[in-house]
Amino acid sequence: MTTPLISYDPSNGEPLGSVTSTAIAALPSHISAAQIAQKQWVKRPLQERVDIVTQAFAQAEPHQNSLAQLLSREMGKDIRRATGEVMGAIYTGEAISAAAAEALKPRQLGHNASIQYQALGVAAVISPWNYPLAMACNLLVPALIAGNAVIFKPSEETPLIAQAFIAHINEVLPNNLLQIVFGGAKLGQAIVDSPMALIAFTGSKAAGIDIMQRSAQSLKRLVMELGGNDPMIVMHDANLDAAASFAVASSVENAGQMCTSTERIYVDKRVAKQFEEKVTHIAARYRVGPWDKMGVNIGPLINIKQHQKVMTHLIDAKQKGARFLLGSTEQQAPYIQPTVIADITPDMLIEQDETFGPVIAMASFTDINQAIERANDSEFGLGAVVFGSQGASDVANQLEAGMVAINSGVGAGGDAPWIGAKQSGYGFHGSADGHRQFAQARLLTSR
């Protein structure tokens, strides 16, 4: 028996619409249909698969305005950011298809050997709510180009935008090659327990651990991004205007609900007061509200649970001595005003864990080695940033993260890899090496 999965507007809690939940008992039929479709799909030449996927994603282009509005309403981000995400997802179909195809071409090794890349079979893509199209498409496209069929489970928080986008793509793709299923954690666990060749997942560390445990018995391939707690170091010779602008923008982007949000900032004591003033001045200019209100650049948090988590972190920081320069510990759901706090300490939740809210949290240091030690004192290692001049490269080289940047945000754009170190990831996507994780490498020799 199936039930409706209702999607709610995070700004007011009103229902936006619903999809039909996928019964766990129906999974085997979905997988069987995917297996049949995959056997035909993999027979197509690599370039033909690229052409079909590119054409499929292009089907969404005439609908980008309506898709952006739906994304804004369902996830809560403002229309400008939602439009950018939709356009980026559409472009992914062409750009990543071409890059993945290049990565998956046979590679010659000397005169009598080559490395070939073969399809794995049926892949599962399980994506998050904060970037419901961008994160999903970064995994869907290389999986399809490699010759796999895909079972796609979007977050139960954002099923409507996923359904609408995939419906356009499936106007072109062969039947059952890309199937979308709807449900929560129990459905996700059932998918992982099913005979999938690959699980491509973006989400929490806890869910990632559960996926690894469930995948161990059959040794499933895994590509997982598991969140972060990204640090930023501001050296005494940094361009403070640039550093402050980045600190605020990175901390509050998408209402702070971004895996590479700057979560904790360590500032040289010699410039800390000046930096705090600049950050507070910039943060105060941000406006909070629903997606369709003019001038808004911080939307609602996705749900009450996330709002409560942010408030718990703020209250804990206040009780342990943090100074509040902007914002307070009394904020009504679903919004969090841009909040600036100083003097965070290692025993605070806000330093230990990912807050995922529009909070700029700072501490000062007198010794750069102390700053590096605190920056690295985390189980996570997705991104890290240092702003400075002399010695900035040396500091960056000591930061324990998969993506490190000097005087800029992490990630190079284009087909750069998206890599997490430590417990922020297992495998990665993007770049030639990332695309190859969606295929089986095979060594072929001859005489």
N, C-alpha and C positions, 0 to 999 in steps of 0.2 A: 504494500500500500504506500503510495506516495503522498507527500504533503507539500503545501506551498512554502517556499522560502521567501519571506518578505524582506524587502530592502527598505531602509528608512533614511530620510533626509537627516543628516547629523546635526543640522542647524536648528531643527525644531522637533525632531522625533516623529514626524508624520510619515506614513507609508508612501513610498514612491511607486511601488509595483511589486510584482513577485514573479518567481520562476518556479518550475516544478522540481522539487528535490529528487535526486536520483536514488532509487532504492539500491541498497547494497546488493540485494539479490539479483539486480539487473546488470551488475558489473561484468559478469562472465560473458553476457551477450555483447556488450560494448567491446570487450577485449577481443572476442572472436571475430566480430566485424572488422575491427582494426587490423587484426592479423591477416585477414583476407585482402583488405585494401593495401596493406604494406607489401605483400608479395607482388602485387602488380606495380605499385609505385616504384619499388627498388629496381625494377626492370627498365625503367625509363633512364635514358642517358642523363648524366649529371647536369648538363646545360639545359636540358628540357625541364628538369625539376626546378632549376633556377627561374626559367621563363614562366613557368606556371605559378610559382609562389609569388614572383614579382607582380604578375597580372592579378593574382588573387588579392594581394594587399592593396593594389590600386583601386579595387572596387570600393574601398572605404573612403577614398578621397572626396567624392562629391558630397559625402555625408559628414564631413569633418566638423561643421558647425553644430549640427544636432548632436553628434557624438561628444563634443566638448561640453555642451550644456548638460548632457546627461551625466558625464563624468563629474562636473562641478557639483551638481545636485546630489549625486550619490556619495561622493567621497568628501566633498566640502571645500576643495581647493578653488581658488578664484579662477575666473574664466580665462584669463591670460595664460596661467600655468596649465590649465586643462587643455587649452588649444595647442600649446606647445607639446604636451604629451601625446595628444592624438596625432599631430603632424609627424612627430618623431616616430611613433609606432608605425605609421604608414610608410615612412621612409625606410624603416628597418627592413621591410619586405624586400626592397631593392638592394640596399647597401649591404646588409648582412648576408643576404643570399649570394651576392657576388663574392664577398670576402670568404664565406664558408666554402663555396665551390672551389675557389683557388686553393684554400688550405687542404681540401680533401682530394685533390688530384694526386695520382700516383707519383711518388718521388723515386728517382733512379739512384741506386747506390752502386757506383762502379759500373762494370760492364754486364754483370750477370745477376744483379739483385735489385729489387725495388720494394718500396713500402706502399701498400695499398690500403685504402680505407673503406670498410664495408659497413653496411647498416647493422644496427644492433637488433632491431625488431620493433617492438612497441615501447614507446617512452611515455612516462607520465610527467606532466608539467604542473606543479602546484605553486600558485603565485599569491602574492600578498595584496593588501588593499590600498597601501599608500601610493603606489604607482601601478595601478591595476592593468594598464596596457603596456607600459614601457618594460616592466619587469617580465611580464609574460612573453612578449614578443622577442626579447633578447634570448629566450630559451626555446620558444617554438620554432623560430626560423632555422637555426642550425640543426635542430633535430629533424626537421622535414627535409632540408637539403641533403643531409647525410643518408636519406632514404628510409627513415623511420616513419611509422605512424605515431600519432600522439593522442593520448587521453589527457584532456586539460581540465583541471579543477581550479577555478578562480576562488578567491576568498569569498566566504559567505557574506562579508560586509559589502561587497561590490559585484553582485552577480549580474545586474542589469547592463552595465557598460560592457562587461565581458561578453554577454550574450549578443548584444547588438553588434559589436565589432566582429566577432567570429562569424555571425550570420552573413555579413558582407563577404568575408574571405571565402566562406564555403560556397558562395555562388560559383566559384571557379575550381576549387580543389576537388579532386575525386571524392565520391561518396565514402564516408566513414574514415577517411584518412586523418582528419582532425575532428575529434568529437569532444564536446564540452559536457561536463557533468557538474551537478550542483549539490553542495552539502557542506557540513562542517567537519570537525575533527574525526568523527567516526568514519565518515566516507573517505577522508584522506588516509586514515590508517588501513582501511580495506583496500584501497588502491595500492598502497605500499606492500600489503600482504599478497597481492595478486601477482600473476606471472608477468611482471614488467621487466624489461631488460635494463631500463635506466629510470632513475628518479631524479628529476631536475626540480629543485625546491629553493624558494626564497622565503625566509621567515625566521622564527625565533630559535634560539639555541636549544631550548627544551624540546621543541618539535623536531629539530635536527637530530638530537640524541635518540629520540624515539624512532625516527626513520632509520638511523644506522642500526639500531638494535633489531628492528624488524627485517632489515635487509641482509643482516649478517648470514642467516642460514642459507640463503640462496646466492649470496655474494653479488647482489645487484650493483650495477654501476651507479655512482652518486655524483651529482654536481649540486653543491649547496652553498648558499650565502646565508649566514646566520646572525646578521646584525653587527652592531659595533658600539663603541664608546669612545668616539674619536677625540683625541687631544689636539690642542693647538699651543705652540710655544711662541711667545712674543719676546724677542731679544731687545736689548737696550738700544740698539742702532737700527731698529726696524722703522719703516715708514708707518707711523702710527695712524695716520688717516686711512691708509690702505688697509692696515691690519684691523682697525676698528670696523671699517665698512664690511670687510669680509667676515669678521667674527659675528656681527649681528645678522647679516644675510644668511650665513651658513647655519646659524643656530635657530632661526625662525622660519626658514624656507619650508613650505608645506606645513605650516604650524609646528615646525620642529619634527614632523613625522617623516624623517628621512634617515636611511641607514648611515649615511655619511654626514649627518648633521654634526657640527662642532658641539661636543657635550661638555668639555672642560678645558679651560684656558689657563695657562701658566704664564705670568707676565713678570718680566724683570722689575724688581722693586724700585729701581731708579726711574722708571717711567709708568709705574702702576697707577698712580693717582691721575695722571694725564690721560692714560688709556681708559680708565674707568669713566672719566668725564665724557670722553668722545663716544664711547659705546653707549652710555646712557642717553646722550643727546640724540644719537641716531635711532636707537630703539624706540624712543618716545614718539618718533614720527610715524611709526607703523600704526595701522588701523585694523581693528578686529571686527568681524561681522560675517553675515551670510554671503555666499558666493556672488549674489546678484546685486549687492549694494555697492554703489560707486565709491571708489577710493579704498576699498578693503584689500589688504594684502596678507592678512592672517585669517584663515577660516576657522571653523569649529574643529575640535578634536573628533575623531571618528566615532567614539561612543563613550558612555559613562565610565566604563572600566578604565579606558585610557586616561580620561580626565582625572579619575581618582588616583591613578598611579602618579601622575605629574604632581598633584596636590600633596600626596604623601611624601614625595621627594622634597618639595618646597617646605612643608611643615617640619620635616626632619632636619633640614638645613637650618631653618630658623631656630629650632630648639638647641642646636649644637653650635650656635654662634655666628652664623653667616650674616653679613650685612645686606639688607635689601636696598638697592639704589633705585629700583623701579619695580612696580608690581607689589603683590602682597600674598599672604597665605589665605586670603579669603576671596576666592574667585568662583563664580557660578558657572556650572556646566551649561552649554558645551564648550565655552570659550576659555582660553587662558590669555590674558593680556601679555604683551611682551614683558618679560620679567628679567631684571638684571640683579645678580647677587655677587657679592665678593667675599673673600676670606673662606672659601670652601676648604674642607679638610678631608684627609683620606678616609675618615670614619663615617662620612656622610653618604647616604644612599645616592645622592646626586653625583658623587665622584665614583662610586663603586659600580653603578648600574646605568644602563641606557634609559634616559628620561623620556625621550620621544615627545617633547613639547617645546614651545617657543621660549626657552630659558637660556640666558647667557650667564654662565657660571664661571667665576674667575678666582684665582689665587695668585699671590706674588711669590717670587723666589729671589734669593740672593746669590745662589750658586747654580750655574747652568746644568751642572751634573745632577743637582737635586731635581731640576725641572725634567730632565730626561728620565730620571728614575721614576718620578710620579707619572709621567706620560706613559711609560712602559708597564706600570703597575696595574695591569688589567688582563683579564682572561681573553679579552677581545683584541683584535688587531686588523680592523678593516682599513681605516684611513688615518693619517696623521699629517699635520701641517706645521711648518715653522716659518715665521716672518722675521727676517733679519738680514744683515749684510755680511760682515766679516764673521766667518765661522759658521754660517747658516748651513752650508753643505755638510760640514762635519757633524752638526747636530742632527740633520736629516738622516744621515747614514747610520745613526745610532737608534733611530726610532723603529720599534717593532710593529710594523704594519705592512699589509700587502700593497698599499698605495700610499706614497708619501709625496708631499708637494712643498716647494719652497716659494713663498710669496704668492701663492695662488691656491685654488681648490684642487682636490685630488681628481684624478681621471683626466685622460688626454683627449676624450671625445673620439669620434670616428670609430675605428675598430680596435681601440686599445683594450687590453684585458681588464676585467673587473675582478680583483683578487683580494681575498681576505686571508690574513695570517692568523696563527693561533686558533682560537675557537670562533673566529668570524667566518670561517669557510672551510669547505672540503671540496677540492676541485675548484674550477673557475670557468667563466665563459668570456667570450670576446678574444680577439686575436687568433692567429692561426692555431696556436697550441690549444686555446680554449675551444674552438670549433671542433678540433679533432677528438675532444672528449665525448662527443656525441656519436662517435663511430668506433668500430673495432679496427685497430691497426693490424695489418697482416704482412709478414715478410715473405716475399716470393723470390726464389732463386732458381736459376736454370744454368745448363751447361751447353 
